[in-house]
Amino acid sequence: MNDITLVTGGAGFVGKHLVGALRARGEKTRSFDLAEPVHVDDMQGSITDKDAVARVMAGVKSVFHLAGNAQLWAKDGAVFDNINRHGTEVVATAAHEAGARMVYCSSLTTLVGKSTPIGPSRADEDTHLDPEEMLGPYPRSKLFAERRVLEEVKRGLDAVIALPTEPLGPCDDSLTPPTQMILDFANGKTPAYIDCVLNFVPVESLAEGLIAARDRGRRGQRYLLGGENTPLKDLLVRIAEISGRPAPKTKMPYWVALMAGAVDTSIVSAVTQKSPKAPLTGVRLAGRQVSFFSEKAARELQWRAAPMEPALKAMLDWAQDKQLLKPV
Protein backbone atom coordinates (compact mmCIF):
# COMPACT_ATOMS: atom_id res chain seq x y z
CA MET A 1 0.00 0.00 0.00
CA ASN A 2 1.36 3.41 -0.97
CA ASP A 3 1.15 5.60 2.14
CA ILE A 4 4.61 7.21 2.41
CA THR A 5 5.38 10.88 1.79
CA LEU A 6 8.86 11.32 0.31
CA VAL A 7 10.91 14.51 0.64
CA THR A 8 14.06 14.70 -1.46
CA GLY A 9 16.52 17.11 0.12
CA GLY A 10 14.83 16.47 3.46
CA ALA A 11 17.99 17.38 5.41
CA GLY A 12 18.22 20.83 3.81
CA PHE A 13 16.92 24.14 5.12
CA VAL A 14 13.40 23.97 3.69
CA GLY A 15 13.40 20.17 3.75
CA LYS A 16 13.87 19.95 7.52
CA HIS A 17 10.94 22.25 8.14
CA LEU A 18 8.77 20.42 5.61
CA VAL A 19 9.57 17.00 7.06
CA GLY A 20 8.76 18.32 10.54
CA ALA A 21 5.44 19.76 9.36
CA LEU A 22 4.47 16.52 7.62
CA ARG A 23 5.34 14.35 10.61
CA ALA A 24 3.43 16.72 12.89
CA ARG A 25 0.38 16.00 10.71
CA GLY A 26 0.87 12.30 11.34
CA GLU A 27 2.14 11.47 7.86
CA LYS A 28 4.63 8.65 7.45
CA THR A 29 7.48 10.64 5.94
CA ARG A 30 10.75 9.55 4.36
CA SER A 31 13.65 11.93 3.78
CA PHE A 32 16.10 11.23 0.95
CA ASP A 33 19.31 13.22 1.09
CA LEU A 34 23.07 13.03 0.67
CA ALA A 35 23.38 13.68 4.41
CA GLU A 36 23.41 10.81 6.87
CA PRO A 37 19.90 9.80 7.98
CA VAL A 38 18.74 11.01 11.39
CA HIS A 39 15.41 9.19 11.42
CA VAL A 40 14.72 5.47 11.09
CA ASP A 41 12.58 6.04 7.97
CA ASP A 42 15.16 8.22 6.18
CA MET A 43 17.42 7.05 3.35
CA GLN A 44 20.73 8.34 2.04
CA GLY A 45 21.55 8.77 -1.64
CA SER A 46 21.71 11.00 -4.69
CA ILE A 47 18.83 12.10 -6.90
CA THR A 48 21.06 11.43 -9.93
CA ASP A 49 21.28 7.72 -9.01
CA LYS A 50 18.37 6.05 -10.82
CA ASP A 51 18.60 2.82 -8.83
CA ALA A 52 18.66 4.63 -5.48
CA VAL A 53 15.72 6.82 -6.48
CA ALA A 54 13.74 3.77 -7.61
CA ARG A 55 14.37 2.11 -4.23
CA VAL A 56 13.39 5.17 -2.21
CA MET A 57 10.18 5.56 -4.24
CA ALA A 58 8.82 2.21 -3.03
CA GLY A 59 5.52 2.66 -1.22
CA VAL A 60 5.43 6.41 -1.89
CA LYS A 61 2.08 8.16 -2.36
CA SER A 62 3.41 11.70 -2.80
CA VAL A 63 6.85 13.22 -3.29
CA PHE A 64 8.15 16.70 -2.60
CA HIS A 65 11.21 17.21 -4.78
CA LEU A 66 13.38 19.80 -3.01
CA ALA A 67 16.87 18.35 -3.53
CA GLY A 68 19.20 20.41 -5.68
CA ASN A 69 22.10 22.84 -5.74
CA ALA A 70 20.65 26.18 -4.59
CA GLN A 71 23.84 28.25 -4.76
CA LEU A 72 24.32 30.99 -7.35
CA TRP A 73 27.90 29.98 -8.19
CA ALA A 74 29.91 26.78 -8.54
CA LYS A 75 33.46 26.01 -9.63
CA ASP A 76 31.99 23.88 -12.39
CA GLY A 77 28.77 25.32 -13.78
CA ALA A 78 27.82 21.91 -15.19
CA VAL A 79 26.95 20.77 -11.66
CA PHE A 80 23.71 22.77 -11.85
CA ASP A 81 22.53 20.95 -14.95
CA ASN A 82 23.49 17.55 -13.56
CA ILE A 83 21.81 17.99 -10.18
CA ASN A 84 18.95 20.37 -10.85
CA ARG A 85 17.86 19.31 -14.33
CA HIS A 86 19.00 15.70 -14.66
CA GLY A 87 18.24 14.91 -11.01
CA THR A 88 14.71 16.24 -11.44
CA GLU A 89 14.28 14.14 -14.57
CA VAL A 90 15.25 11.02 -12.59
CA VAL A 91 12.84 11.84 -9.75
CA ALA A 92 9.94 12.78 -12.06
CA THR A 93 10.31 9.58 -14.07
CA ALA A 94 10.42 7.46 -10.91
CA ALA A 95 7.41 9.28 -9.41
CA HIS A 96 5.44 8.65 -12.61
CA GLU A 97 6.33 4.96 -12.57
CA ALA A 98 5.33 4.72 -8.90
CA GLY A 99 2.02 6.50 -9.49
CA ALA A 100 2.94 9.17 -6.94
CA ARG A 101 1.79 12.79 -6.90
CA MET A 102 4.75 15.16 -7.15
CA VAL A 103 5.43 18.72 -6.04
CA TYR A 104 8.51 20.12 -7.73
CA CYS A 105 10.16 22.99 -5.85
CA SER A 106 11.52 25.38 -8.48
CA SER A 107 12.79 28.94 -7.95
CA LEU A 108 11.72 32.56 -8.34
CA THR A 109 14.86 33.06 -10.45
CA THR A 110 13.09 31.39 -13.39
CA LEU A 111 10.73 34.39 -13.48
CA VAL A 112 13.46 37.00 -14.03
CA GLY A 113 15.35 37.27 -17.31
CA LYS A 114 17.42 39.42 -19.62
CA SER A 115 14.30 41.11 -20.98
CA THR A 116 13.09 42.01 -17.47
CA PRO A 117 13.63 45.76 -17.20
CA ILE A 118 16.32 47.23 -15.00
CA GLY A 119 14.18 48.90 -12.38
CA PRO A 120 10.81 48.14 -10.76
CA SER A 121 8.58 45.45 -12.31
CA ARG A 122 6.36 42.59 -11.17
CA ALA A 123 6.13 38.84 -11.75
CA ASP A 124 4.03 35.85 -10.85
CA GLU A 125 3.63 32.24 -12.02
CA ASP A 126 2.17 33.41 -15.33
CA THR A 127 5.57 34.88 -16.25
CA HIS A 128 7.07 32.51 -18.83
CA LEU A 129 10.62 33.00 -20.09
CA ASP A 130 12.88 31.02 -22.42
CA PRO A 131 16.09 29.34 -21.22
CA GLU A 132 18.15 31.86 -23.21
CA GLU A 133 16.63 34.58 -21.03
CA MET A 134 18.02 33.17 -17.78
CA LEU A 135 20.62 35.23 -15.91
CA GLY A 136 22.95 32.37 -15.00
CA PRO A 137 23.44 28.58 -14.91
CA TYR A 138 21.44 28.08 -11.70
CA PRO A 139 18.16 29.64 -12.92
CA ARG A 140 18.65 28.03 -16.34
CA SER A 141 18.92 24.58 -14.74
CA LYS A 142 15.79 25.17 -12.67
CA LEU A 143 13.81 26.28 -15.73
CA PHE A 144 14.92 23.20 -17.69
CA ALA A 145 13.85 21.08 -14.71
CA GLU A 146 10.42 22.73 -14.71
CA ARG A 147 10.05 21.92 -18.40
CA ARG A 148 11.07 18.33 -17.80
CA VAL A 149 8.40 17.95 -15.12
CA LEU A 150 5.76 19.37 -17.45
CA GLU A 151 6.84 16.97 -20.19
CA GLU A 152 6.28 14.11 -17.76
CA VAL A 153 2.88 15.60 -16.84
CA LYS A 154 1.88 15.30 -20.50
CA ARG A 155 2.77 11.61 -20.27
CA GLY A 156 0.55 11.14 -17.21
CA LEU A 157 2.55 12.28 -14.14
CA ASP A 158 0.39 13.98 -11.51
CA ALA A 159 2.54 16.98 -10.59
CA VAL A 160 2.45 20.65 -9.66
CA ILE A 161 5.27 23.19 -9.59
CA ALA A 162 5.93 25.45 -6.61
CA LEU A 163 7.96 28.64 -7.06
CA PRO A 164 9.16 29.80 -3.64
CA THR A 165 10.69 33.21 -3.10
CA GLU A 166 13.57 33.55 -0.60
CA PRO A 167 13.06 31.24 2.42
CA LEU A 168 13.77 32.94 5.75
CA GLY A 169 14.06 31.52 9.24
CA PRO A 170 16.25 29.55 11.66
CA CYS A 171 18.23 26.33 11.18
CA ASP A 172 19.73 27.15 7.77
CA ASP A 173 22.89 25.16 8.48
CA SER A 174 24.00 25.18 4.84
CA LEU A 175 23.76 28.99 4.74
CA THR A 176 21.75 29.44 1.57
CA PRO A 177 22.32 32.74 -0.30
CA PRO A 178 19.54 34.75 1.46
CA THR A 179 20.78 33.73 4.92
CA GLN A 180 24.40 34.41 4.00
CA MET A 181 23.45 37.83 2.64
CA ILE A 182 21.74 38.81 5.90
CA LEU A 183 24.69 37.53 7.96
CA ASP A 184 27.13 39.51 5.82
CA PHE A 185 25.16 42.71 6.36
CA ALA A 186 24.79 42.06 10.10
CA ASN A 187 28.52 41.33 10.45
CA GLY A 188 29.56 44.43 8.54
CA LYS A 189 31.09 42.45 5.68
CA THR A 190 28.99 44.29 3.09
CA PRO A 191 29.61 48.03 3.48
CA ALA A 192 27.33 49.10 0.61
CA TYR A 193 24.03 48.01 -0.91
CA ILE A 194 22.23 48.33 -4.22
CA ASP A 195 18.70 49.54 -4.79
CA CYS A 196 16.78 46.26 -5.07
CA VAL A 197 13.58 44.59 -3.89
CA LEU A 198 13.65 41.24 -2.07
CA ASN A 199 10.80 38.89 -1.33
CA PHE A 200 11.06 36.66 1.72
CA VAL A 201 8.76 33.81 2.71
CA PRO A 202 9.03 32.50 6.30
CA VAL A 203 10.30 28.94 6.00
CA GLU A 204 7.53 27.49 8.16
CA SER A 205 4.92 29.22 5.97
CA LEU A 206 6.70 27.84 2.91
CA ALA A 207 6.43 24.30 4.28
CA GLU A 208 2.68 24.78 4.71
CA GLY A 209 2.46 26.25 1.20
CA LEU A 210 4.16 23.21 -0.30
CA ILE A 211 1.73 20.93 1.49
CA ALA A 212 -1.18 23.06 0.24
CA ALA A 213 0.19 22.77 -3.31
CA ARG A 214 0.14 18.99 -2.99
CA ASP A 215 -3.30 18.86 -1.41
CA ARG A 216 -5.11 21.52 -3.45
CA GLY A 217 -2.93 22.36 -6.45
CA ARG A 218 -4.17 21.59 -9.94
CA ARG A 219 -2.16 19.12 -12.00
CA GLY A 220 0.35 20.80 -14.29
CA GLN A 221 -0.01 24.24 -12.65
CA ARG A 222 2.65 26.56 -11.22
CA TYR A 223 2.15 28.33 -7.88
CA LEU A 224 4.27 31.22 -6.63
CA LEU A 225 4.77 30.95 -2.86
CA GLY A 226 5.97 34.36 -1.76
CA GLY A 227 5.73 36.78 1.14
CA GLU A 228 6.50 40.47 1.57
CA ASN A 229 8.21 42.53 -1.12
CA THR A 230 10.83 44.49 0.81
CA PRO A 231 13.26 47.13 -0.48
CA LEU A 232 16.77 46.17 0.62
CA LYS A 233 17.14 49.54 2.37
CA ASP A 234 14.13 48.70 4.58
CA LEU A 235 15.49 45.22 5.28
CA LEU A 236 18.77 46.71 6.48
CA VAL A 237 16.88 48.94 8.92
CA ARG A 238 15.05 45.87 10.28
CA ILE A 239 18.31 43.92 10.64
CA ALA A 240 19.84 46.86 12.53
CA GLU A 241 16.84 47.22 14.84
CA ILE A 242 16.73 43.51 15.71
CA SER A 243 20.47 42.88 15.98
CA GLY A 244 21.63 46.21 17.37
CA ARG A 245 24.22 46.46 14.61
CA PRO A 246 24.65 49.46 12.31
CA ALA A 247 23.30 49.17 8.78
CA PRO A 248 25.37 50.23 5.76
CA LYS A 249 24.38 53.64 4.48
CA THR A 250 26.20 53.71 1.12
CA LYS A 251 24.06 52.92 -1.91
CA MET A 252 26.06 51.52 -4.83
CA PRO A 253 24.91 52.21 -8.41
CA TYR A 254 23.81 49.08 -10.23
CA TRP A 255 26.45 49.41 -12.96
CA VAL A 256 29.21 49.54 -10.32
CA ALA A 257 27.80 46.43 -8.60
CA LEU A 258 27.58 44.69 -11.98
CA MET A 259 31.23 45.39 -12.75
CA ALA A 260 32.29 44.28 -9.28
CA GLY A 261 30.24 41.08 -9.61
CA ALA A 262 31.78 40.32 -13.00
CA VAL A 263 35.32 40.75 -11.67
CA ASP A 264 34.59 38.84 -8.47
CA THR A 265 32.97 35.93 -10.33
CA SER A 266 35.14 35.60 -13.44
CA ILE A 267 38.57 36.57 -12.08
CA VAL A 268 38.82 36.49 -8.27
CA SER A 269 36.87 33.24 -7.82
CA ALA A 270 38.72 31.63 -10.72
CA VAL A 271 42.00 32.32 -8.93
CA THR A 272 40.95 31.61 -5.33
CA GLN A 273 38.45 28.81 -6.15
CA LYS A 274 36.22 30.34 -3.48
CA SER A 275 32.62 31.45 -3.86
CA PRO A 276 32.37 35.11 -4.93
CA LYS A 277 31.07 37.54 -2.34
CA ALA A 278 28.71 38.97 -4.96
CA PRO A 279 27.95 36.28 -7.59
CA LEU A 280 27.22 37.84 -10.97
CA THR A 281 23.94 35.93 -11.22
CA GLY A 282 22.81 37.45 -7.92
CA VAL A 283 23.74 40.99 -8.98
CA ARG A 284 21.90 40.60 -12.29
CA LEU A 285 18.79 39.33 -10.50
CA ALA A 286 18.89 42.11 -7.88
CA GLY A 287 19.22 44.86 -10.49
CA ARG A 288 15.80 43.98 -11.94
CA GLN A 289 13.95 45.07 -8.75
CA VAL A 290 11.13 42.58 -9.31
CA SER A 291 8.19 42.36 -6.90
CA PHE A 292 6.49 38.95 -6.68
CA PHE A 293 2.80 38.28 -6.07
CA SER A 294 1.03 35.14 -4.83
CA GLU A 295 -2.65 35.78 -5.50
CA LYS A 296 -3.05 32.45 -7.31
CA ALA A 297 -1.78 30.54 -4.26
CA ALA A 298 -4.13 32.52 -2.02
CA ARG A 299 -7.07 31.85 -4.34
CA GLU A 300 -6.51 28.20 -5.25
CA LEU A 301 -4.46 26.87 -2.34
CA GLN A 302 -5.99 29.02 0.43
CA TRP A 303 -2.45 29.91 1.47
CA ARG A 304 -0.75 33.14 2.50
CA ALA A 305 2.66 33.69 4.01
CA ALA A 306 3.07 34.82 7.60
CA PRO A 307 4.72 38.21 8.30
CA MET A 308 8.45 38.40 7.63
CA GLU A 309 9.68 40.13 10.80
CA PRO A 310 9.27 37.20 13.25
CA ALA A 311 11.12 34.92 10.80
CA LEU A 312 13.95 37.46 10.49
CA LYS A 313 14.24 37.70 14.27
CA ALA A 314 14.20 33.90 14.63
CA MET A 315 16.93 33.63 11.99
CA LEU A 316 19.14 36.22 13.74
CA ASP A 317 18.53 34.61 17.17
CA TRP A 318 19.54 31.24 15.72
CA ALA A 319 22.65 32.80 14.15
CA GLN A 320 23.55 34.32 17.53
CA ASP A 321 23.20 30.93 19.24
CA LYS A 322 25.38 29.36 16.54
CA GLN A 323 28.00 32.12 16.99
CA LEU A 324 27.59 33.19 13.38
CA LEU A 325 27.28 36.85 14.43
CA LYS A 326 30.33 38.81 15.47
CA PRO A 327 30.23 40.46 18.92
CA VAL A 328 28.74 43.94 18.82
Secondary structure, DSSP 8 states (H G I E B T S, - for coil): ---EEEEETTTSHHHHHHHHHHHHTT-EEEEEESS---STT-EE--TT-HHHHHHHTTTEEEEEE--S---S--SSTHHHIIIIIIHHHHHHHHHHHHT-EEEEE--GGGG--TTS-SS-EEE-TT----GGG-SSHHHHHHHHHHHHHHHHHHTT-EEEEEEE-EEESS--TT--HHHHHHHHHHTT---EE-S-EEEEEEHHHHHHHHHHHHHH--TT-EEEE--EEEEHHHHHHHHHHHH------EE--HHHHHHHHHHIIIIIHHHH-S--SS-HHHHHHHHT-EEE--HHHHHHS------HHHHHHHHHHHHHHTT-S---
